[in-house]
Amino acid sequence: MKALDSFLKNNEPQRRVSQLKEYKSEILQLYKNDFKVEQIQDFLKTQKVEITKRRIWQFVKENLDDKNFSLKTPSASSTSKKNRVQMCFKVMTKTQKPLLLTNKNCKK
């Protein structure tokens, strides 16, 4: 035990710690208030934290501890096969809004 105590006194842990831990409450608050992961990423950029959208999404999934609150992912079982809408997008400029087209007028 003396060797361990000595080692602990003379050394600091070098394990990597997530940059996101510092902003955990802010990230989860934004997510619970229906902000997109891209918007959360923009917020983190203002705090000088460069992180991918995928890592933010993983962080949210790992840290969302409210059992009454579900992740906002589309569920295949939430709509019947007959009523499902196929997502098609036209090529657009930055000023145009994305268009959702139904199966009838969606060209493959």
N, C-alpha and C positions, 0 to 999 in steps of 0.2 A: 504494500500500500504506500510506503514511503516513496517508492520509485514513481508510482502513478501520481501522487500529489506533487512531486517535484516536476514531473513532466507537464502536468496541468498548469502549474505556476509559470513555467518557462515558455509555453507554446500557446498559440491561439488556433482555434479551429479554422481549417481552410476549406471546408465544405461550401459549395456554392449555395447561395440563398436567392430565391426568386425576387426579382425587382418588383414584382406585383404585390408581394406581401405588404409592403408599405402602403399600398393603395387599395387594399382588400375591401374596406367598407365603402369606398367611393365607387369601385367597380361594380360591386353587387348592388349598390343603391341605384346606379345608372341602369343596370340590367333589369332590375325589378320595376323600374319606371319606364320600361319599354324602349330604351335606347338600343340601337343596333350595335353590334360588335365594332363596326367601322367607326361609329361615333365615340365609343369607349376608347378606341385606338387614338382618335383625334384628341380626346381629353388627355390621354397619357403623353401624347407628343407635346402638349402644352406644359407638361411637367418634366420634359426632357427625358422621357422613357420611350425608347424605340423597341417595339415588340410586335410580333406578328399577330394577325387576327386569329389564327389557329391557336396560338398559345393563350390568348385572352379567353377564347372559348373553352379550352381545357381548364383554365384556372376557374372559370365560372362553374363548370361542371363539378370540379373537385371541391369547391368551397361553398356551394349553395346548400346550406344546411336546413333550410326551412322546408319541412316535409309537406306542408300545405301548398308549396309553390313549385310548380313544375317548370322544366325547361321549355322554352318556346321553340319546339321543333315540330314541323308538320308530321302528322301521323297518317299513315296510309289507311288505317282502319277508321279514320274519322269521316270518310266519305265513301259512299258506295261506288262500285265500278261504273255504273251507269251515269252518275252525276260528276265523276271526276273531270277536271279540266286539265287539258294539256297546256303546259306553259310554252309559249313561243314568243320570241322577241324579235322585233325588227332592228336592223342596224340603225342607230340613231346618233345624233350629235349630242353634245353636252347639254344643250338647252332643251332637248325634247325629253318627254317623260316616257318610261317604258310602257309598252302596250301589252296587255294580256289578251290573248286570242283564244277562242274556244276550238274544240276539235273540228268544227265545221269549216272554219275559215283559216285554219292553220296549215301552211304548206310545209311539207317535210323535205 
